[in-house]
Amino acid sequence: MDHYPRPESYARLFRRFLHFGLLAWGGPVPQIAMIRQELVDREHWVSPAQFNKVLAVYQVLPGPEAHELCVYFGMLNRGRWGGFLAGLGFMLPGLILMFALSWLYAADGLHLPFFTVVFFGCKAAVAALIVRAVHRLSQPALSDRWLWAIALAGAASSWLGAHFLVILPLAGLAYVLSRREPGGSDQPAGPGNFCGFLDPAVPLARQNSLAGGGFGGRGAGVALFPDNSVMNVGLKPEKCN
C-alpha cells in the first residue's frame, strides 16, 4: 500500500515551506538535509529509500535540488497548487534578501569594513553547516561498502577535474555491476541505485506538467514534461514504516 502525507491546508503548506526558506542558509546540502529531517525522518511523507531516488533524479536535472524537492513535496501533498505554493514559499525569503543586499551594494553600503567582517564570519558558519549536512545525508545514502567506494572515487574524480556528467553515469554503472551476482542475474536494486532509472516503471503523472517550471530561474527543469506524459522513474511514494 502506498503512503501519502496527510493533506494540509494551502496556508499551512505555504507557511511550512516559507519556514524552510527562512532557514535555507549554506547552499543546497544543508537545505536538503533540513527538508529530509522534517518530511522524511520525522513526518514520514515518503520512505528514506524513495527520498534518495527522488533526490538522485533532481540532482541530474538542471536547477537547484532543494527547491525542486520542495515543489515535489508540495505536489505530493496538494497537487499543482501545493507545488506552486511550496516552491514560492521556499524561494521568497531568499528573493527578498537578494533584493535588499543588491540595494545595499548599489548604495555602497556593503563596501564598509563592518560588512566585510560580517561576511567572513558567515562564510565560516556556512562551511560548518555544509560539513554537518554532508554527514547527515551520507548516513542513509552510503549503506554498503560499494557505495562508500563509489562516493570516494567520485570525490577524487571531481577533485581531479572530471565533469559531473562523466562521474554520475559511471557511478551508476559501477553500482549496477557491483549488484550483479556471479551467475549473471541482478540483485534487487538498493536505495543507491542510479537515479531510480532501473526501478520498475512508475508513472509520475500529469500533475508534474506545470509545477516548478516557472520558479527560481534554473529550476525550469523540474517538470518540463507535457501534460499527460509519463516519466518512467521511481518517483511514486512508497509505503513508510
C-alpha beads as a LAMMPS data file, in Angstrom:
LAMMPS data file: protein, C-alpha beads

241 atoms
240 bonds

1 atom types
1 bond types

-500.0 500.0 xlo xhi
-500.0 500.0 ylo yhi
-500.0 500.0 zlo zhi

Masses

1 110.0

Atoms # bond

1 1 1 0.000 0.000 0.000
2 1 1 1.357 3.444 -0.936
3 1 1 1.772 6.055 1.752
4 1 1 0.817 9.666 1.091
5 1 1 1.182 12.566 3.535
6 1 1 -1.954 13.867 5.197
7 1 1 -3.184 16.823 3.100
8 1 1 -2.567 20.207 4.678
9 1 1 -4.356 23.472 4.016
10 1 1 -2.779 25.696 1.397
11 1 1 -1.954 28.284 4.055
12 1 1 -0.250 25.753 6.326
13 1 1 1.662 24.238 3.414
14 1 1 2.886 27.683 2.340
15 1 1 3.943 28.542 5.908
16 1 1 5.829 25.260 6.249
17 1 1 7.943 25.856 3.159
18 1 1 8.301 29.558 3.937
19 1 1 9.874 28.411 7.202
20 1 1 12.244 26.193 5.214
21 1 1 13.130 29.207 3.087
22 1 1 13.867 31.341 6.138
23 1 1 16.321 28.691 7.362
24 1 1 17.824 27.967 3.931
25 1 1 21.385 29.037 4.662
26 1 1 24.562 27.412 3.429
27 1 1 23.569 26.177 -0.012
28 1 1 21.779 23.019 -1.176
29 1 1 23.450 20.459 1.094
30 1 1 22.186 21.769 4.458
31 1 1 18.876 22.752 2.844
32 1 1 18.274 19.209 1.603
33 1 1 19.286 17.782 4.973
34 1 1 16.773 20.080 6.692
35 1 1 13.955 19.033 4.342
36 1 1 14.802 15.365 4.783
37 1 1 14.929 15.594 8.569
38 1 1 11.436 17.075 8.858
39 1 1 9.487 15.490 5.988
40 1 1 11.150 12.060 5.823
41 1 1 12.724 11.234 9.186
42 1 1 10.170 12.987 11.395
43 1 1 6.872 13.063 9.479
44 1 1 7.371 10.145 7.033
45 1 1 5.912 11.761 3.916
46 1 1 7.945 9.238 1.892
47 1 1 10.354 6.464 2.796
48 1 1 14.104 7.167 3.058
49 1 1 14.747 4.968 0.016
50 1 1 12.158 6.877 -2.001
51 1 1 13.673 10.193 -0.948
52 1 1 17.090 9.025 -2.155
53 1 1 15.649 8.126 -5.561
54 1 1 13.820 11.429 -5.934
55 1 1 16.918 13.364 -4.901
56 1 1 19.045 11.430 -7.383
57 1 1 16.708 12.379 -10.233
58 1 1 16.701 16.055 -9.286
59 1 1 20.481 16.090 -8.969
60 1 1 20.713 15.098 -12.635
61 1 1 18.120 17.634 -13.831
62 1 1 19.047 21.307 -14.220
63 1 1 18.135 23.594 -11.363
64 1 1 18.502 23.832 -7.569
65 1 1 17.741 20.463 -5.990
66 1 1 16.411 21.846 -2.695
67 1 1 13.821 23.990 -4.475
68 1 1 12.838 21.095 -6.727
69 1 1 12.339 18.874 -3.673
70 1 1 10.039 21.496 -2.150
71 1 1 7.949 21.553 -5.330
72 1 1 7.836 17.740 -5.322
73 1 1 6.672 17.524 -1.709
74 1 1 4.147 20.311 -2.230
75 1 1 2.666 18.498 -5.229
76 1 1 2.671 15.257 -3.281
77 1 1 0.576 16.907 -0.585
78 1 1 -1.814 19.174 -2.514
79 1 1 -1.227 18.757 -6.242
80 1 1 -0.237 21.560 -8.597
81 1 1 -1.200 24.436 -6.342
82 1 1 0.595 22.736 -3.487
83 1 1 3.733 22.524 -5.597
84 1 1 3.398 26.176 -6.601
85 1 1 2.933 27.372 -3.015
86 1 1 5.733 25.183 -1.662
87 1 1 8.162 26.437 -4.286
88 1 1 7.070 30.041 -3.786
89 1 1 7.375 29.823 -0.016
90 1 1 10.856 28.336 -0.208
91 1 1 12.232 30.904 -2.655
92 1 1 10.536 34.028 -1.276
93 1 1 12.868 34.765 1.687
94 1 1 15.965 34.420 -0.484
95 1 1 14.433 36.590 -3.198
96 1 1 13.658 39.386 -0.733
97 1 1 17.109 39.098 0.846
98 1 1 18.821 39.308 -2.551
99 1 1 16.836 42.429 -3.435
100 1 1 17.821 44.005 -0.111
101 1 1 21.507 43.115 -0.474
102 1 1 21.522 44.328 -4.075
103 1 1 20.117 47.656 -2.959
104 1 1 22.742 47.941 -0.206
105 1 1 25.501 47.070 -2.640
106 1 1 24.296 49.652 -5.145
107 1 1 24.207 52.216 -2.333
108 1 1 27.829 51.318 -1.432
109 1 1 26.755 50.095 1.980
110 1 1 28.325 46.650 1.539
111 1 1 31.758 48.157 0.911
112 1 1 32.024 49.238 4.535
113 1 1 34.626 47.299 6.604
114 1 1 31.915 46.216 9.040
115 1 1 30.035 44.238 6.380
116 1 1 33.264 42.663 5.115
117 1 1 33.978 41.275 8.591
118 1 1 30.389 40.064 8.962
119 1 1 30.508 38.152 5.667
120 1 1 33.793 36.461 6.587
121 1 1 32.167 35.237 9.794
122 1 1 29.152 33.994 7.865
123 1 1 31.380 32.052 5.464
124 1 1 32.927 30.146 8.378
125 1 1 29.494 29.273 9.774
126 1 1 28.250 28.173 6.339
127 1 1 31.241 25.841 5.951
128 1 1 30.355 24.208 9.283
129 1 1 26.712 23.814 8.215
130 1 1 27.756 22.114 4.978
131 1 1 30.082 19.670 6.761
132 1 1 27.330 18.708 9.210
133 1 1 24.738 18.334 6.438
134 1 1 27.046 16.140 4.342
135 1 1 27.447 13.849 7.351
136 1 1 23.692 13.620 7.882
137 1 1 22.909 12.948 4.209
138 1 1 25.676 10.382 3.788
139 1 1 24.464 8.134 6.617
140 1 1 21.328 6.817 4.832
141 1 1 22.751 7.109 1.308
142 1 1 26.022 5.212 1.833
143 1 1 24.571 1.970 3.100
144 1 1 27.233 -0.527 1.963
145 1 1 30.927 -0.717 1.140
146 1 1 30.347 -0.387 -2.619
147 1 1 28.520 2.897 -2.178
148 1 1 31.328 4.162 0.033
149 1 1 33.885 3.174 -2.597
150 1 1 31.896 4.860 -5.366
151 1 1 31.469 8.012 -3.277
152 1 1 35.199 8.221 -2.542
153 1 1 36.079 7.553 -6.177
154 1 1 33.599 10.201 -7.305
155 1 1 35.025 12.736 -4.864
156 1 1 38.556 12.014 -6.059
157 1 1 37.485 12.289 -9.699
158 1 1 35.790 15.616 -9.048
159 1 1 38.882 16.910 -7.244
160 1 1 40.977 15.911 -10.262
161 1 1 38.685 17.900 -12.544
162 1 1 36.344 15.269 -14.019
163 1 1 32.966 16.643 -15.149
164 1 1 29.904 15.564 -13.190
165 1 1 28.248 14.373 -16.437
166 1 1 31.021 11.773 -16.606
167 1 1 31.069 10.945 -12.897
168 1 1 27.313 10.357 -12.488
169 1 1 26.721 7.744 -15.223
170 1 1 29.953 5.935 -14.376
171 1 1 28.962 5.839 -10.709
172 1 1 25.560 4.427 -11.608
173 1 1 27.085 1.812 -13.903
174 1 1 29.628 0.830 -11.261
175 1 1 26.906 0.213 -8.691
176 1 1 24.808 -1.784 -11.159
177 1 1 27.810 -4.018 -11.862
178 1 1 28.522 -4.375 -8.148
179 1 1 24.976 -5.693 -7.588
180 1 1 25.299 -8.493 -10.122
181 1 1 25.569 -11.993 -8.742
182 1 1 28.267 -14.348 -10.076
183 1 1 25.623 -16.222 -12.080
184 1 1 24.804 -13.101 -14.054
185 1 1 21.458 -12.119 -12.532
186 1 1 20.964 -8.758 -10.890
187 1 1 20.273 -8.455 -7.200
188 1 1 17.317 -6.308 -6.201
189 1 1 18.104 -2.675 -6.627
190 1 1 19.072 -0.861 -3.456
191 1 1 18.380 2.710 -2.411
192 1 1 21.575 3.887 -4.037
193 1 1 20.544 2.722 -7.495
194 1 1 21.442 5.336 -10.057
195 1 1 18.687 7.917 -10.343
196 1 1 15.902 5.346 -9.963
197 1 1 16.043 4.661 -13.725
198 1 1 16.479 0.948 -13.115
199 1 1 13.376 0.629 -10.977
200 1 1 10.109 -0.706 -12.389
201 1 1 8.371 1.930 -14.475
202 1 1 6.214 4.029 -12.199
203 1 1 4.360 6.994 -13.654
204 1 1 4.998 10.480 -12.469
205 1 1 1.695 11.588 -13.913
206 1 1 0.320 14.755 -15.376
207 1 1 0.409 16.646 -12.056
208 1 1 4.083 17.364 -12.783
209 1 1 3.388 19.186 -16.021
210 1 1 3.196 22.687 -14.540
211 1 1 4.732 22.869 -11.084
212 1 1 8.276 24.072 -10.847
213 1 1 8.602 25.223 -14.423
214 1 1 8.469 28.906 -13.621
215 1 1 10.203 29.248 -10.281
216 1 1 13.733 30.122 -9.438
217 1 1 15.244 30.548 -12.893
218 1 1 17.323 27.397 -13.230
219 1 1 14.529 25.359 -11.675
220 1 1 12.767 25.235 -15.025
221 1 1 13.992 21.688 -15.493
222 1 1 11.928 20.328 -12.629
223 1 1 8.828 19.340 -14.533
224 1 1 9.061 20.145 -18.206
225 1 1 7.013 17.129 -19.185
226 1 1 3.999 17.549 -21.479
227 1 1 0.580 17.194 -19.967
228 1 1 -0.495 13.533 -19.629
229 1 1 3.083 12.367 -20.109
230 1 1 4.724 9.656 -18.049
231 1 1 8.241 9.733 -16.674
232 1 1 9.350 6.183 -16.044
233 1 1 11.315 6.661 -12.888
234 1 1 10.554 5.516 -9.381
235 1 1 9.047 8.708 -8.014
236 1 1 5.781 7.280 -6.781
237 1 1 5.643 7.358 -2.977
238 1 1 6.316 4.083 -1.260
239 1 1 4.957 2.744 1.953
240 1 1 6.666 4.213 5.006
241 1 1 7.111 2.270 8.171

Bonds

1 1 1 2
2 1 2 3
3 1 3 4
4 1 4 5
5 1 5 6
6 1 6 7
7 1 7 8
8 1 8 9
9 1 9 10
10 1 10 11
11 1 11 12
12 1 12 13
13 1 13 14
14 1 14 15
15 1 15 16
16 1 16 17
17 1 17 18
18 1 18 19
19 1 19 20
20 1 20 21
21 1 21 22
22 1 22 23
23 1 23 24
24 1 24 25
25 1 25 26
26 1 26 27
27 1 27 28
28 1 28 29
29 1 29 30
30 1 30 31
31 1 31 32
32 1 32 33
33 1 33 34
34 1 34 35
35 1 35 36
36 1 36 37
37 1 37 38
38 1 38 39
39 1 39 40
40 1 40 41
41 1 41 42
42 1 42 43
43 1 43 44
44 1 44 45
45 1 45 46
46 1 46 47
47 1 47 48
48 1 48 49
49 1 49 50
50 1 50 51
51 1 51 52
52 1 52 53
53 1 53 54
54 1 54 55
55 1 55 56
56 1 56 57
57 1 57 58
58 1 58 59
59 1 59 60
60 1 60 61
61 1 61 62
62 1 62 63
63 1 63 64
64 1 64 65
65 1 65 66
66 1 66 67
67 1 67 68
68 1 68 69
69 1 69 70
70 1 70 71
71 1 71 72
72 1 72 73
73 1 73 74
74 1 74 75
75 1 75 76
76 1 76 77
77 1 77 78
78 1 78 79
79 1 79 80
80 1 80 81
81 1 81 82
82 1 82 83
83 1 83 84
84 1 84 85
85 1 85 86
86 1 86 87
87 1 87 88
88 1 88 89
89 1 89 90
90 1 90 91
91 1 91 92
92 1 92 93
93 1 93 94
94 1 94 95
95 1 95 96
96 1 96 97
97 1 97 98
98 1 98 99
99 1 99 100
100 1 100 101
101 1 101 102
102 1 102 103
103 1 103 104
104 1 104 105
105 1 105 106
106 1 106 107
107 1 107 108
108 1 108 109
109 1 109 110
110 1 110 111
111 1 111 112
112 1 112 113
113 1 113 114
114 1 114 115
115 1 115 116
116 1 116 117
117 1 117 118
118 1 118 119
119 1 119 120
120 1 120 121
121 1 121 122
122 1 122 123
123 1 123 124
124 1 124 125
125 1 125 126
126 1 126 127
127 1 127 128
128 1 128 129
129 1 129 130
130 1 130 131
131 1 131 132
132 1 132 133
133 1 133 134
134 1 134 135
135 1 135 136
136 1 136 137
137 1 137 138
138 1 138 139
139 1 139 140
140 1 140 141
141 1 141 142
142 1 142 143
143 1 143 144
144 1 144 145
145 1 145 146
146 1 146 147
147 1 147 148
148 1 148 149
149 1 149 150
150 1 150 151
151 1 151 152
152 1 152 153
153 1 153 154
154 1 154 155
155 1 155 156
156 1 156 157
157 1 157 158
158 1 158 159
159 1 159 160
160 1 160 161
161 1 161 162
162 1 162 163
163 1 163 164
164 1 164 165
165 1 165 166
166 1 166 167
167 1 167 168
168 1 168 169
169 1 169 170
170 1 170 171
171 1 171 172
172 1 172 173
173 1 173 174
174 1 174 175
175 1 175 176
176 1 176 177
177 1 177 178
178 1 178 179
179 1 179 180
180 1 180 181
181 1 181 182
182 1 182 183
183 1 183 184
184 1 184 185
185 1 185 186
186 1 186 187
187 1 187 188
188 1 188 189
189 1 189 190
190 1 190 191
191 1 191 192
192 1 192 193
193 1 193 194
194 1 194 195
195 1 195 196
196 1 196 197
197 1 197 198
198 1 198 199
199 1 199 200
200 1 200 201
201 1 201 202
202 1 202 203
203 1 203 204
204 1 204 205
205 1 205 206
206 1 206 207
207 1 207 208
208 1 208 209
209 1 209 210
210 1 210 211
211 1 211 212
212 1 212 213
213 1 213 214
214 1 214 215
215 1 215 216
216 1 216 217
217 1 217 218
218 1 218 219
219 1 219 220
220 1 220 221
221 1 221 222
222 1 222 223
223 1 223 224
224 1 224 225
225 1 225 226
226 1 226 227
227 1 227 228
228 1 228 229
229 1 229 230
230 1 230 231
231 1 231 232
232 1 232 233
233 1 233 234
234 1 234 235
235 1 235 236
236 1 236 237
237 1 237 238
238 1 238 239
239 1 239 240
240 1 240 241
